[in-house]
Amino acid sequence: MRSFEGRCVVITGAAGGLGAALVRAFRRVGAHVVALDRDAPALGALQREESRHPGEAALPWLSAVCDVTDFAACEAAMAQTIARFGGIDVLVNNAGISHRSAFTKTRVSVLRQVMEVNFFGAVHCTRAAIDSLRARRGMIIAISSVAGFAPLIGRTGYAASKHASHGFFDSLRTEVESDGVSVLMVCPSFINTGIDRAALGPDGRAAPQARKATGTPAQPAQVAAAILDAARAEQRLLLFGATSKAAWWLSRLWPARYAAMMKRRLRTEIFPE
């Protein structure tokens, strides 16, 4: 079982939702957390909130503004982390955005933006941290989705970014596991975070229609706790929740049935009747 007490854990997209829940979860087990996000006010609010917990207030930690689409900014953030804590033991690639729009009505710039954040953002941070992770036999945690292994209507760009992440991190594992570096892919279904409210529409502005969820959306703290347990156990894949597990097996054993059920449930998000 891997221990995170006294270890340096870098979390991207840390200012809210699942990212903030991961900050709290790792700090509770004694990790030195580095919280990265491009939203400076939200980072400040997170730091003020964390300072109210007397049992963890003394734990050294760091928050820094970082846009993961900017490789130079990612390099600077990792260098700052190494200067402060001596190295990086865990990198959690959590930053992400989504869109809800039919492909035929979506600007290519929207798909590119989703890919830049979700895929290249993770690549940037991983490349900037990989030497330290190898030196410390660390761990990479990539937050993916059901959309990383199965189709999802109205989210072609989002699904593409998550499918790409699976290909990248599963392949990277084969290159770094001999150095003692673990890679955990996390595939939850719907989580009660702000990603749905911040989803892009076809023109890059906020999506006009509300999200529909399959099953009951999980709470961020629940997912964060499960990720922590999976990381301790050196798991390679975490399918969080019944919906994710059902989607994994059905999309493999009966893909046409899975696609039909998914479309029937979510089609009206994109094509109102």
Sequence and secondary structure as in RCSB ss.txt:
>XXXX:A:sequence
MRSFEGRCVVITGAAGGLGAALVRAFRRVGAHVVALDRDAPALGALQREESRHPGEAALPWLSAVCDVTDFAACE
AAMAQTIARFGGIDVLVNNAGISHRSAFTKTRVSVLRQVMEVNFFGAVHCTRAAIDSLRARRGMIIAISSVAGFA
PLIGRTGYAASKHASHGFFDSLRTEVESDGVSVLMVCPSFINTGIDRAALGPDGRAAPQARKATGTPAQPAQVAA
AILDAARAEQRLLLFGATSKAAWWLSRLWPARYAAMMKRRLRTEIFPE
>XXXX:A:secstr
    TT EEEEESTTSHHHHHHHHHHHHTT EEEEEES HHHHHHHHHHHTT TTTTTS  EEEE  TT HHHHH
HHHHHHHHHHSS SEEEE     B   GGGS HHHHHHHHIIIIIHHHHHHHHHHHHHHHTT EEEEE  GGGTS
  TT HHHHHHHHHHHHHHHHHHHHHGGGT EEEEEEE  BSSTTTTT B TTSSB SS    SS  B HHHHHH
HHHHHHHTT SEEEESHHHHHHHHHHHH HHHHHHHHHHHHHHHHS  
